[in-house]
Amino acid sequence: MIKRVYALLIDSVFKAALIYVFTCIFSLELFNWNKWSWIKGTVLFLIIGVYEPLCMWLGVTLGYYMTGMKVKRFLDPTKRINLFQSICRYIVKILFGWLSCFTIGFNQQRRALHDMVGESIVIEHNK
């Protein structure tokens, strides 16, 4: 469980850093960003709403990579989860937050609620 918390913290710091960098870029007066305000919203959506589901579908997030974990399909841990599973997993994770993790201690596979909904399992891998 502690590795999952570390991964969450790493990913949160990474997303916060990205938001900070883009906020600095958008505060530059090189462009009239008010005219292009939809870009700000799109970048924020990509960082908050797309980063984790896309990375999980492609393999791992930065936090999971650094802590030596991967998210795989529960029924076939040799395969990655598909995009739909990744999106479902992320939605439940966002909706239930820390409550989703309370199920980890109550099942043999140590799966969180979002893992159950996304039909996934978190495994350790060698770097």
Secondary structure as UniProt FT lines:
FT   HELIX           2..27
FT   TURN            29..30
FT   TURN            33..36
FT   HELIX           37..45
FT   HELIX           46..50
FT   HELIX           51..58
FT   HELIX           62..66
FT   TURN            67..68
FT   STRAND          69..73
FT   TURN            77..78
FT   HELIX           83..96
FT   HELIX           97..106
FT   TURN            108..109
FT   HELIX           113..117
FT   TURN            118..119
FT   STRAND          120..124
//
